[in-house]
Amino acid sequence: MRRQFHTLDVFTDKRHEGNPLAVVFDAEGLDDAAMQTIAREFNLPETVFVFPPSDPLNSAAIRIFTPANELPFAGHPTVGTAILLAETRAGEMLGSHGVTIALEEKIGLVKVDVSRVPGRAARAVFSLPVLPKMLDHVFDPQIVARAIGLDPTEIGFGAHGIATWSAGVPFVMVPIRSLEAIGRSGYADPQAWKAAFGVTGKRAAYLYTRETVHPSHHVHARMFAPAMGISEDPATGAAVAAFAGVAATCELPEDGVHQLVIEQGFEMGRPSLIALDLDIQHGGLVAAAIGGSAVRMSEGVLL
């Protein structure tokens, strides 16, 4: 069966930047092994497979695969797929007043508002399907530092320390003191990585710092997930979803809605921007949303 596919660059309004994504339409008949094989063939950070929704009121059901495993939820597949569906199925409405795309994901229903200003890339915003929570993991800063190739004194600042947070997908949050230090970080020591992030090394590491390339941005980040088949990710919406818990807990923002612009992928030559909205009420996080743009790159047919 021939299946149409598209590729997009997500969390950017420019081609050849942002996080690349493949979206395969008409995925009925593909089993788990076949989808994993196709995702490995694309060899992009994530590949989405689009199915008819279980509820006809929704837009589609999707499944998300990295080159190594399936994810219940991810940010750039959600943004990219919603924009693609809006452009291919509701282009006229998108240009006039925007559309809402309802995606059935493993984590649950995710509703995405897609809009487009004439002459600019389409933009999508979705509320987190689940709020982030901190998991009970203990880390040795010495081993974490060795795993990412830094000195222990370069990790941590203010109230920020190493911790695992999850809003559907767990990430080890590693605060880095400076932009210069985060630029030197990486998947430096495989044995230390396993010791730091679990015996199988399957926990992804999300490194962040307050220092940014562009002064109008708020956070600079890098994400490494070798066990997922992702040596480094240009933009990680699921990690930003988890980071919402870090920002709300460590920064203690005042009640109201606050937006953080997170830059990622700069070290890879694929600059990406993710907008994170935090809704703080009575001193706690009650809702959060992620937004970003996407541009279509290519299309074709799987034979």
C-alpha positions, 0 to 999 in steps of 0.5 A: 500500500502506498502511503503519503508522507510529509517532512516539516521543520518544527519550532522555526519559521525557516526551512533547514532550521528547527527540529525535523519531523516526518508525518506518514498519512494512511497508517492503517495496517502498519503494526508496531514493528513496521512503524518502528522500522519506518521511523528508523529509516527516516532517522529523524528525531521523531516520525508520526503515523496518522490514523483515523480517530476513535472519536469522529469528532476528533481530527486524527489519532497519532503514534509517535516513534523515535528511531529507537522507541515509541513515545506517548507524547512529544511536543514537536510532533504535536505542533508539526502534525497539527499544522500539517493537518490544518494546512492540508485539510482546512487551509481556507479556515486556517487563513481566516480565523484559525482552526483547532486540531484534536489529536488522540495521542497515547497520553490522551486527547491534545487540542491544538490551536493553529493559526497563520498570519498572511506571509508568515509560517503557521503557528500552533499552541497546545495546553499540556495534557498533564501537568509536570511532576517531579519524580523521586530520583537521586543523582550524584553530581560528580557522575552527572558532570562526568557523563556530560563532560563538565566540572561539578562546579558548573552544574546548579545555580540558585534553587536549581538542582539536578532532578527528574521531571515528567509531563508524560515523558521523563527528563533529567533536568540539569541546570548549567551555570553558563552559556559557555559551559553548556556549549562544551557539554555533551554525551561525553562518557557512556559508562558515566551516563549509564551510572548517572541516568540509570543502568540502561541509560534510558533517561534523557538529559535536558541541560539548561541555563539562564544565559542565552544567545539572544537577550530577548530569550529566557532559557538556553537548552540542549537535550541528549537522549542516546538510548532513544536514538537521538544523540542530540535533539534540536528542539524538545517540546516534551522536555519543555513541558516537564521544564514548566514544573522546574520554572514554577517551583524554582523561580516562584513566579507571581500569580498570572500568566508568564511566557518563557522563550526557550532557545535550543539547537543552536550548537547543532546549527538548527536554531529553534524557539519554543514558547512556554506559557505558565499559568500560576495561581495561588503560588502554584502551576495550574496550567501550561501551554507550548507554542511554536511555528513549523514549515513544510519541507518535502512530501513523497510516497512510501512504496 
